[in-house]
Amino acid sequence: QVQLVESGGGLVQPGGSLRLSCAASTSIFSIYHMSWYRQAPGNQRELVATIFNDGTTNYAEFVKGRFTISRDNAKNTMYLQMNSLRPEDTAVYYCNRIRSVDYYPWGQGTQVTVSS
């Protein structure tokens, strides 16, 4: 069973940057479409960004121009570079497959808090 471990979150001021990492226990990023998700307290989990197996990317409107998804296949790791962070970006961030029927077990996520 594939394990996903998210890291890199923290407390940052509005306008700041963070880079999140998603490490997989096996080589998956060059094979499958993978996504970043986030869930804020009281809200449903929402899709943030996707990197397809061919390397193309897609973003939710609310992060376009601010976030960049990428991957390093050799390191079995996917990244989310987050710039110009806003308080409304505060959430726990997770990574997983794009389709719910294909989900791996969810990791613990990484907390991102944007506050002055």
C-alpha positions in Angstrom: 0.0 0.0 0.0 1.4 3.4 -1.0 2.0 5.8 1.9 2.0 9.5 1.4 3.7 11.9 3.8 3.1 15.6 3.6 5.5 18.2 5.1 6.6 21.8 4.9 3.7 23.6 6.5 3.9 26.3 9.1 3.0 29.7 10.2 3.6 32.5 7.7 2.5 36.1 7.4 0.2 37.2 4.6 2.2 37.7 1.4 4.7 35.1 2.5 5.7 31.8 0.9 6.0 28.1 1.8 6.9 25.0 -0.1 5.1 21.8 0.7 6.4 18.4 0.0 4.5 15.1 -0.6 6.8 12.0 -0.3 5.5 8.7 -1.6 6.7 5.3 -0.5 7.1 4.2 -4.1 7.3 5.6 -7.6 3.9 6.9 -8.6 4.3 10.5 -9.7 5.4 9.7 -13.3 2.6 7.1 -13.6 -0.5 8.7 -12.1 -2.2 12.0 -12.0 -1.6 13.5 -8.5 -3.1 16.4 -6.7 -2.8 18.7 -3.7 -6.0 19.2 -1.6 -6.7 21.3 1.4 -9.3 21.4 4.1 -10.0 24.3 6.4 -11.9 23.8 9.7 -15.6 23.4 9.0 -15.1 23.1 5.3 -15.0 20.2 2.9 -11.8 19.1 1.3 -11.1 21.0 -1.9 -8.9 20.4 -4.9 -6.0 22.9 -5.1 -3.7 21.7 -8.0 -3.0 18.7 -10.2 0.0 17.4 -12.0 -0.8 14.9 -14.7 1.5 12.0 -15.6 2.7 13.8 -18.7 3.8 16.8 -16.5 1.0 19.2 -17.4 -0.6 21.0 -14.6 -4.0 22.5 -13.6 -5.0 24.8 -10.8 -8.0 25.9 -8.9 -9.0 29.4 -9.7 -8.3 30.6 -6.2 -4.6 29.7 -6.4 -3.8 30.4 -10.1 -0.8 32.6 -10.4 0.2 32.1 -6.8 0.8 28.4 -6.4 3.0 26.0 -8.5 2.8 22.2 -8.5 5.9 20.2 -9.5 7.5 16.8 -8.9 10.8 15.1 -8.7 10.3 11.5 -10.0 13.7 10.4 -8.8 12.9 11.4 -5.3 9.3 10.2 -5.4 8.3 13.6 -4.2 5.7 16.2 -5.3 5.8 19.8 -4.3 3.5 22.8 -3.9 5.2 26.2 -4.0 2.9 28.7 -2.4 3.5 32.4 -2.9 1.5 35.5 -2.0 -0.2 33.6 0.7 -3.5 34.8 2.1 -5.3 34.2 5.4 -7.9 32.2 3.4 -5.2 29.7 2.4 -5.1 28.5 6.0 -5.9 24.8 6.0 -4.4 21.4 6.3 -2.9 20.4 3.0 -2.9 16.8 1.6 -1.8 15.0 -1.5 -3.4 12.1 -3.2 -4.6 10.7 -6.5 -7.0 12.8 -8.6 -9.9 10.4 -8.6 -11.7 9.4 -5.4 -11.9 5.7 -6.5 -8.1 5.6 -6.7 -7.3 7.3 -3.4 -4.5 6.0 -1.4 -4.9 6.1 2.4 -4.8 9.8 3.4 -1.7 11.1 5.2 -1.7 13.3 8.2 -1.4 16.4 6.0 0.6 19.5 6.8 -0.9 22.6 8.5 -0.5 25.9 6.8 -1.5 28.9 8.8 -1.4 32.4 7.3 -1.7 35.1 9.9 -0.1 38.3 11.0 
